[in-house]
Amino acid sequence: MSAFSVGSVRGSALGSGCSGWLVRPSVRAQSGLVLVASFRSLSGAGGFARRWSGRLGRSVLVRRVAAGWAVSVPVLA
């Protein structure tokens, strides 16, 4: 599995209309970190997830959260 720089994923998220983001540890990501992007709209979250699924070569899921929708993408430390 691949991982990309925080800056490239963050820029893509902001360009897709994300309302916030954070980097957190993840035991499932090979790099040990994921960037979690929050979206108010399902369409924005879905487009971002599809873009990164293609770049990573694996599924990136959209989750429902209290403030809207969230997408986690593995990033490099």
C-alpha positions as CSV (number, residue, x, y, z in Angstrom):
1,M,0.0,0.0,0.0
2,S,1.2,3.5,-0.8
3,A,1.2,6.6,1.3
4,F,1.5,10.3,0.2
5,S,2.8,13.4,2.0
6,V,0.5,15.2,4.4
7,G,0.7,18.3,2.2
8,S,-0.5,16.7,-0.9
9,V,-3.5,14.9,0.8
10,R,-4.4,18.1,2.7
11,G,-4.3,20.2,-0.4
12,S,-6.5,17.7,-2.2
13,A,-8.9,17.6,0.7
14,L,-9.2,21.4,0.9
15,G,-9.7,21.5,-2.9
16,S,-12.5,19.0,-2.5
17,G,-14.3,21.3,0.0
18,C,-13.3,19.7,3.3
19,S,-14.3,21.6,6.4
20,G,-11.4,20.4,8.6
21,W,-8.6,17.8,8.8
22,L,-6.3,16.2,11.3
23,V,-3.4,13.7,11.3
24,R,-3.7,10.8,13.7
25,P,-2.0,7.5,14.4
26,S,-3.4,4.4,12.8
27,V,-2.5,0.8,13.4
28,R,-4.0,-0.2,10.0
29,A,-1.9,2.2,7.9
30,Q,1.6,0.9,7.0
31,S,3.0,4.4,7.6
32,G,1.3,4.5,11.1
33,L,-0.5,7.8,10.2
34,V,-3.7,8.8,8.5
35,L,-5.1,12.2,7.5
36,V,-8.8,12.4,8.4
37,A,-10.6,14.9,6.3
38,S,-14.1,16.1,7.4
39,F,-16.8,17.1,4.9
40,R,-20.3,18.6,5.4
41,S,-21.5,17.0,2.1
42,L,-21.5,13.4,1.1
43,S,-20.7,14.3,-2.5
44,G,-17.5,16.1,-1.5
45,A,-16.4,13.2,0.7
46,G,-17.3,10.7,-2.0
47,G,-15.3,12.6,-4.7
48,F,-12.3,12.9,-2.4
49,A,-12.5,9.1,-1.5
50,R,-12.8,8.1,-5.1
51,R,-9.7,10.2,-6.1
52,W,-7.5,8.7,-3.3
53,S,-8.8,5.2,-3.9
54,G,-7.5,5.4,-7.4
55,R,-4.1,6.9,-6.4
56,L,-3.6,4.3,-3.6
57,G,-4.9,1.3,-5.5
58,R,-7.3,0.3,-2.6
59,S,-10.6,1.3,-1.2
60,V,-10.9,4.5,0.8
61,L,-14.2,4.6,2.8
62,V,-16.5,7.4,3.7
63,R,-17.8,7.2,7.3
64,R,-20.7,9.1,8.8
65,V,-19.7,11.2,11.8
66,A,-21.6,13.7,14.0
67,A,-20.5,16.7,11.9
68,G,-21.1,15.1,8.5
69,W,-18.7,12.7,6.7
70,A,-15.1,11.7,7.2
71,V,-12.5,10.1,5.0
72,S,-9.1,8.7,6.2
73,V,-6.1,8.5,3.9
74,P,-2.7,7.0,4.8
75,V,0.1,9.6,4.9
76,L,3.8,9.6,5.4
77,A,5.3,10.7,8.7
